[in-house]
Amino acid sequence: MKVNFTKQFLIKCEPPTKGRISFHDTQEKGLSAYITSNGVITFFVRKRINGRDERIHLGHFPELSIENARKKALAAKADVAKGIDPNQEKKRLKQEITFGDMFHEFMERYSKKFKKSWEADEREVNRFMTSFFHRKACQITKIEILELHEKIGDESGRYQANRLLERVRAIYNKAIEWGWQGTNPTQGIKKFKEKSRQRFLRKDEMPRFLRLLLKKQIPLLAISFSCPF
């Protein structure tokens, strides 16, 4: 049955006693929906892919609105026209690593083993990036990282923003080095210019500073520093 999909029409749809009944939208060509005996309404697009008749499921009504179902149908048809199988793409995304897993691997395989500042990596990424942890790493965009960088720069300072950008860049670069096939979303994002963070040592800080130099076996003649006394 061909019908203009409206919220009122779908809400009033009576489920069949068994099986399913399909409807086809008159506004977005190719968009269809079926209702099962338990009342679940599912949007889908049917296309021929690699010689096979494929049903591409888009989502359930009302969780997926009619407007968004039409947008997803249009995107699915565009993918098929480009030679992309949306069903295979869904399977690939299910297997794709999340940013949280990528960060965990970075910490265990690299940061904790080779960086003295690993605790800062762990603390700062957990502080600013937890909302990304359950996202697929391949779906995090450059614009999202750019907006986060600018937000942290405004709220916490340029130095803080730049250090986080460096950490996210390193996480992705290591993943690529270890075989991940995606793209680093930090690529092309420039760091903020920073003011110098140099300062003079206070008199009471000198003993501890000298002890640290001796502990690390750094020759004092190799250090050039000034003090205000």
KABEL-V818066 format. One line per field, one symbol per residue. ss: DSSP state (2 for helix, 1 for strand, 0 for the rest). psi: psi as a letter, one per 20 degrees, with the letter a starting at -180 (. if undefined). burial: # if it has 24 or more other C-alpha atoms within 12 Angstrom, else .. A space follows every 50 residues. Layout:
ss = ???
psi = ???
burial = ???
This chain:
ss = 01100022222200000001111110000011111100001111111110 01111111111000022222222222222220000222222222200122 22222222222222000222222222220222000122200222222222 22222202222222222222222222200000000000000000000000 10222222222222200002220000100
psi = ppqopqggghhippqrhrbqpqqppigopiprqqprhjjpppqrppqopl jqoqpophrqpjgorgghghghgggghgghhijpohghhggghhiqqrhg hggghgghhfghhiphkhhhggghghgijhiihjqphiiprghghghggh ghgghiqhggghhgggggghgggggghjipjaqoiipipqqqpqqpjqrq pqhiigghghghghhjlpphiiporqqk.
burial = ....#....#..#.......#####..########....########... ....#####.#....#..######.##..#....###.........#### .######..#..........##.##..##..#...###.#....##.### .#.....#.################......#.###..#.#......... .............................
